[in-house]
Amino acid sequence: MPGETSARDRLRSRREQASSTYEIFILVLGVSSLITLAALLFLPLPAHVKGSLVLVGNGVALIFMADFCRSLRRAPSRRTYLRKWGWLDFLGGIPGVLLLRLARIGRITRAARFLRTVDSGEMAQDLTAHPAQNTLLVTIVVLLLAFLLASTLIVDLEQGAPGANIVTTGDGAWWAFVTIATVGYGDYYPVTRGGRMLAIILMSVGAGAFGVLTSYLARSFLRRGEERTGDELATIREELAELKRLLEERDAQPRPEQAASAASTDSGAVENGGEKGP
């Protein structure tokens, strides 16, 4: 049927454009952002916990804004995408407004719908085909969780300790960021044993995460170079094949001296035949 064929073609095109691991990544971030929205609205959380959740939520919003730009760039018809889903994706990517997170329900629905069409074999193949991308996505989730937990726990561990300087949400967020980035300005530092143990864990996570990021960037540059080299080799092969074809055509044609020799041979045979005649 024409309708079924077009639906299958659309599904096949979407599978080629989408990645199951990326859709899982978006699904996890979307669902977690809705859960944190409910926690911020309905649970009596401490002020520093709310502050950390809002900061991480703003970072997640930027990821969804990048996802909107990605979807817009890959959409077969940008006008259709913007009219149907794009405006919701754009609203869901605006940071700073809690209720706009509800607009991510559309993106969550599309990700879940896509994952229902992917079987376990295809998902395993995607995992093995894009190891660098999958590792990067997992690293981003780990970084967000590490920042959220560290910026929250450090305030709980340091508050009330003699000489403590990490006592507010801003202090905890700043300390967590510079520690996970392995910068360590030293303006804020833990004074308790628990805080220092947390700092060791956070620095280890940060060093590993930035190592993954560096290797991903290096792999991306190398892959682009390999693709460019492959295109150049393909062009050279095509040119060599064309040259080979031209040479074979030239060799198949008789040369001028061969044609003259054949013509003189034929004329001599005719003359000899004429002399032997009556």
N, C-alpha and C positions, 0 to 999 in steps of 0.2 A: 504494500500500500504506500502511496506517496507520502501520507502523513507520518507513518511509522519510519519510512526511510529518512525523512528530514529530521525527525526526532533523534534517530540513531546518529545521523551525521552531526547534529549539534552536540550530542553527548560525546562522540568521539573527538570533536574539535575541542570541547572543554577539557577532556582528559589530557589531550596533548598540551594544553596551555597550563593546566593546574598540576600541582604536586600534592600527593596525599599527605606527606609529612608537613608540608607548609599549611595545608588545610587543617591538620590536627593542631598545629601551632596556633593558628588563628582561633580555632574552636576553643582551645584551652584558655587563651587570653580573654576571649569574649565571655565565656562562662564565668571565669574568675572575676572579671570586672563587674559582672552583674551581682555576683555574690558579695563582693566588697561594697558595692552600692547599697545593697540591702543592709549590710552590717553598719555602714555609716549612717543610714537613715533610721534604723530601728533598734540598734544595740547601744547601751550606755558605755561606750568605749572611753578609755582615758584620752586626754587631749593629745599626748605625744603619739599614741597609736593612731588616732584619727589623722594627725598630720602626716605620719609616714604613709598611711594608706592613700591619702590624697596625692602625695608626691609620686608614689609609684603609679597611681592611676593616671597622672598626667603623662608619665613616660609611656604607659601603655597606649594612651590616646595618640601620641605621636606615631607609634607603630601602626595603629589603625589608619592614621592619615597617610602614611607611606603605603599601606595596603590599598587605600583608595586610589592613590596615584598609579600604583601598579595595575589595578583593575581597569582604570580608565585608559591606560596606555595599551593594554592587551585586548580591550573590548573590540569585537568586530564592527560594532556601530556605537560610537561614543554617545551620540544623541539618545539612542535607545537605552543605553546603560544609565545615563544620567537621569532620564525620565523615569525609569523603573526602579533601580536600586541605588544609583550613584548619589542621589541627594541624601539618602539615609546614611550611606557609608561616609559621606563628607561630614554630616552632623555628628556621627559617632566618633570621628577623629578629632573633634575640637576639644582641646584640653581646658580644664578649669571649670567646666559646668557639669555637675554630677548627673543631672537628669538626662543629659544628652547621651549618656551611656546606654540608655534604653534603645537608642537608634541602632545599636549593634546587633539587635535581635535579628534583623534581616541578614546580616553577614553571617551570623551564627547558623541561621537556618540553611543558607546556601552551602556552608561548609559541611554541615551534617548531612544534607541531601547528597552532596557529592561523595562523601565517604561511604554512604550506603550503596553506591554504585561500584565501589572498588572492592574486589575480593582480596583475600589474604595473600594470594600469589602475586597480584599486582602491587600490593603494598610492600611486600618483601623485596620485590624487584626494584621499587622506587627507593627503598632504604639502601640497597647496595649500589644503585646507580648514581646516587648523589650523596656520598658520605660527607663531603666538606660542608655542603649546605645544611644537612641534617645536624651535624655537629654544631654548626653556628646557631641554629635555631634552639637547640637544647641549651647551649651556653647562654643565650639571651634570657631564657626562662630562669636558669640558675642564677644569673646576675640579678635579675629583678627580685627573686626570692631572697637572695643573700642581702641585698640592700634593704629590703623591707624588714627582715628579721633583725639585722644588725642595728639599723637606726632605731628600732623599737627596744631591743634588749639592752643596748648600751645605756639608754636613759634609765631603765629600771635598775641596772647594775650600779650605776654611778650616783644616782640621786641619794643624797644624804651622807655620802662618804666624805671624810675630811679631805679638803683640798680638791674636791671634784670640780671639773670645769665643763663637763658634758651633762647639762641638766635640763635642756629644753629640746623641743623637737628640731629646731633649726641646728642646734649644736650636734645632735645625733645624726641628722641627715648629712651635714657637712663632713663630719668625721667619717661616716660610713663611705661617702663618695671618695674622699681623698685616700682612704685606706684601701678600698677595693681597687682604686686606680694605681695603687702602689706609689703614690706621690709622697704622702706623709709630710705635710707642712710642719707639724709639731705645735700648731697653735692650740689644738684640742687633742688631748690624749687621756687614756684611761688610767686611773690610779688604783683601781681594785684588781684583785687577782682574776676574778671572773671577766672583767673588762679586757684585761690583757690577753687572756686566753681567747676571747672573742676576736681580738685584733689579729692574733696569729692565724686563726682560721680564715678570717676575712682576707688577709693579705695572701694567703695561699690560694684561695679561690680566685682572687683578682689576678695573680700571676698566671695561673692556669688559663683563665678566660682570655687574657690578652695574648697569651701564646697561641690559643686557638684562633683568635681573630687575625693574628699575624700570618699564621699558616694558611688561613682561608684567603686572605688577600694575595699572598704569594701564589697560591694555586690558581686563583682567578686570573692573575697576570700571565702565568704560564699557560693556562688553557687558551687564553686569547692569542698568545704567541703561537701555540700549536695549531689553532684553527687557521691563523694567517698563513703559517707555513704549509698546512695541508692544502689551502686554497691555491697557494703558489705552485705547489707540486702538481696539483690537478691541472692547472693551466699549462704547466710545462709538458705534462703527459699528453694533453690534447694537441699542443703544438707539435710535439714529436710524432704523434700519430698522423697528423696532417702532412708533415714533411715526408713520412714514410709512404703515405698514399701517393703523394706527388711523384716521389722517386720511382715507385712501382709503375705508375702510369707512364713516366718518361722512359723507363727501361722496356716497357711493352711496345713502345713505338719504334719502328726501324730507324736507324741512324741514316744520315744523308749518304755516307760513303757505302753503307750496306745496300741502300736502295739503288745507287749508281752501279754497283757491282752486279746486283741482281738483274738490272736492266740490260747491262752489256752482255751478261751471260745469255739472257733470253734472245737478244738480237743476234748473237753469234750462232745460237742454235737454229735460229730461223734461216740465217745465211747458209749454214751447212746443209740444212734440209733442202734449200733451194738448189744448191749445187748438185745434190744427188738426184734431183728430179730429172725427167726426160727432157 
